[in-house]
Amino acid sequence: MFAAGIWLFLPSNYYIRKALVHLMPKIDQYPIFENRIVKARDPQSWPLSEYYNQLSIPDKYIKDFDKYGTVAYVIIQNGELLFEQYWDNYSPQSHSNSFSMAKSIVSFAIGCALDDGAIENVDQPVSDFFPQFKDYNGKTMTIRHLLTMSAGVDFQEAYTSISSPTTQLYYGNNLEKIVFGMKQIEEPGVNFIYQSGVTQLLAYILEKATGENISSYVSRKIWTPIQAEENALWSLDHKDGFEKAYCCFNSNARDFARLGQLVLNKGKWNDKQVIPQQYVTDATTADNDLIFKKHEEENRQYGYQIWLLEKNGMKIPYLRGIKGQYVFIIPDKNAVVVRLGHKSSGNETDEWHYPEDVDLWLDCAIDMLDETPRHARLVFGGDLMQHIPQVYAAKNSNNGYDYTESFRYVKPIFEQADLAFINLETTFTTSGYYTGFPLFRSPGEIVQTLSDIGIDVAVTANNHIFDGGKNGVYTTLNLLDSAGIKHTGVFADSHEFITNHPLILQSKGLRFALLNYTYGTNGLPTPDGLSVNRIDSFNIARDIALIDRTKIDGIIVFFHWGYEYARQPNDEQRKLADLCHRYGAEIVIGSHPHVVQPIVTHEDTYMDYSGREKKNIGNITIYSLG
């Protein structure tokens, strides 16, 4: 007994004494550790939704909320605080341990370091920073392998063993000894094996690459730019020591939600790109070449230190901690959901292998979001074309083209839109050969200006789309893609037709299907390999009827039709509009006459995709935008 007591008090067994005193990790244990402040230097409150806390958690979920010891549940939608509730004396300011959600924060910081140039790329060898991690059988361990948990080291993730390296990381006072004691035992880049020590190694790389501790770096590059309301605390292994980066980032539900919003915004906060957009895309994409070793199957569940799942056809990245800490990002609902609590389910689902309680938090949020009134502001612009005097007017002193002034008066209107549309009645070229009527070829510089003023979508099925020939179409579509402007109507190939017909648009938690058709192309034939949607009543009715209304909130049909300069719609326009509404389209928009034609509202019934009769109220037709 005496010998056992001496053994316990050996310096190397410090972590065991602490583990025996405190038993299992708890969400409020940060006071028992030394902590470093992650400063929030530009705090801003979440804007409140007009429906803030007007909903309540449905009764059928309340028992399980209590069962798992929930302390916070927060829903953000459209960048606004929609709902929040707290239990167990927790408040919006209460700190709670992130546990392994911190791994995602480390990944975000890696993205920032890549953007800074402190790290060359994700395929940079780990040995550039720490030479002891050399090649294994000729294969080099890289930062990508650490991000994807495929490093091939001997760290054993175990939460119930007092002697496991995980317990030593959490309760111990020498992270460095454990991390740099890891040995390579298999080829990297083969198996996904979840290992906290790997994240900790990433943090050491961050410190070495950036020259500052990770708390300071995250404060400067992430926590302050996303305008966190409260300082966070990152627990250390000892006084003035190193952050337990794989876990132990202590904050509140509102500020954890900001991390989810950052992912939802593709790395952007307000007008600032905090994390490179491409990095966020890569981080939320699974490396299917890896084997999920625990289940001996293809990896679909993990990106760069962030979990992935699919539910009800929705792809949902999420941050996850062992005690049921979650930040869910739901792009289909334009929403972020945070759940903090004392425990999670010990069981996993069969297909995606996530804790069973995940369904509880997501189902509850989706039910509440579906009960929330939703609205989006759509702005439709008329015909965009360039006559030669307009081209000359935009020419600048550098022999380039600047269209800022051309759109000065409409920019404020487009900027107010949640979705802004334009009818693109010209093709673009970068060759310097520009023409006006009757064949429109305009400078490609205008495309970036369209993006800058807030244009989200260009419809391209019109009588001038083939004015620049096949190359003109390719150039136009490529420029739109590079500017991030979605498009439909003319298609470069069959794959694009399948992808963009109908074009699915999302805004403010609403999903729209956009169809676009033209009466013709001024007699110009369709170039080989391309396709354009032409007006055909049968095809239009079929296209609308095939849209699954269980997944779409509204159908928009954009026509290029009618007679130029006619102030009233003709019979064909009226018949086509009626057809669209009869089959379920809510909005019909027209272009080509170059003058404004009447706006008409409709109330009628339609047949949905399953053949059931539905009623449309408040449908609208704008026969011509002018």
Steps between C-alpha positions, in 0.01 A plus 500: 500500500784732594676413172183578307483839668860575405425390141203735481708796607776444247519810275432288192169387651366849572223450246379182676454682832302773323292247307414308818394819677281631218399171334350552153542831313219750554383799300573748780847383609700784351563655847712197599744577217719792411342692211605749237259769386387505137408865476190629325618846395198604291193358677163531328167350600310276262221689322166366620257342256158661482380158622752482785386247764144497369530123461555241768656155503226252397371292790610172342867596540501644853547170683813418301637852541487434875627143466826616343551792737465780246628837621465707180313477171540779245371541144636759259322554169579751228780635716259588782435354842169318463481294820695438819426317822717414800475255789688408818577864587684554171459831318606655168830596666575167674821324401483134406772269372500443127682169537584378148319787325833672564652276233300689239630831636855371453411410142360849436824646637697281259293652218597848620868402522485373142351832392774686688770292334624373836424150371573429134212263424320204655749263340797657676690229692465498877877443512551857374393605848597197708768282336430206731188426292688367200395277214335167572591240238562783257167679568519848651256608771342833400274759653218356290547165676469673837190692390329185375605282797698268275847555646566134580636558853463281809281734709214301658177696549341361819277687741444252783856379560695688765827418328400597145679785321162675471471511879861617522429781253196617693621477860876506448745788511733410212329494161830519318625172646192313378476658155865471412506150640261386227650251256415431139364144472333500158504682170331842520207582275340155513278466808279754676562439871373764741794614717510806726879494504501577128304823555739594778790458256320734259491760776875469556550552126280809514704649781827432322372629165338819630735584785218554749299284736182357359274701734650825374485387138138383521406825676658708225399294198162351598345595836529876449407504128180301569415755770463254787315660790712351779861407560558127482731295721734235365617258767876437531704202611671714768554864590636690199489168318340384176134498403318169503411572141324172431235600756431742780403821322254651745234735368123545477233380259454834326868530418537135402220572252725755331736221400210326327394822330857543377480160331153578364641823353785303336757662725366854474380730778322813386723623217822336621630162383618358833589152371566435129183384327676210329636381832149492650380302199786253537454479877134404463567236233584143597809331357334189357837338434546448874368192677294566813700243694252451784231388256720377212320714244558802280532824695197724447478643850808716551667794329771722646431456873127539442227237488257449210159337470199486271143518627179528300708566191683788670878511536585620850856570619528517879734557790483231767608449861487185710239624749248596235650831393383574146498778246294391198520692172184451289545682166159385373337694783759780508530409866744415777399296804698477824438247775706489820445254782635249748479185289419341167375162392750218529362336185569579135270490199563223248554699181687818593631379838413816691367496859129422504417820688606698190164412346325649802668842472463513122140379486400754763675785318354404162149482648542843655651649186214364292255678731679833462356738239754552225536770241762611253532814290542425129604776259474446124693716256403547138698452179875551532657583165782723377484734203835631378462854649451334840814293449700814418357679804633229730855507361759619751845655470670159517319382185285279720134536592345618824123467533469631855340825390263324261328325789526773763127564525380139499768362731312597822191319372682179415695509826175486699404172335538156651509374141562734206436395138598646165408407142834476322422606143857513378803275480842587639842491347853566622642537148449875472263464204169651615180548301156643561170444322421265332767269649591585858854427623593690816816541711538225759586755770131568549452160666699584812306825530176301490629291789613811688155662482338184634378302199459136601339346190512558125243349265653433160226359274430788261526597136858632530667217688669361186617840371859412587482145371607195695808668649288794606272273700793320665669829587178643639422199718859473623506868599171461686636196682820679596298790644276266698187589301267205449340457160246298305333499158791405277726208589858414405441125516258233620648500850431871538146448372436236765655719770339833410158407359323588711751718680451457876553817702506542876450813707373578850412137556291485182569290189396611153505315168574724201412412139591717200377485137531708183280536191807471274859601424458738204531213255846404622540122532593341831876424489602136534514384860294789634131508585250775567150481647247601236137576572293184461177465698533126548860519624425793729203322660709185540795687651282670760303186583818300561625735771466337841302757699591331827850641450418833332322805643444685176529459122614789279465488122691765302396546136654687209182565304256750348539785250758774534359831627147361540341643815262207547565124504381299204278192514794259502655672802170479688452132413854411608464689828170324572659165416786561742271598786265212427787255543626663820736789423464792739694761302514559124739767373529629144762684299571606139239772429741762653203684649302433815190285458225435759544320831220252572423294811321165485311268730455151361560132554775279365590133483806415709767246401295214651181595316324665794314827455647793695400864533734786416422836657670823399683376191646774286584559134719790388458486125801719428757664727591751232 
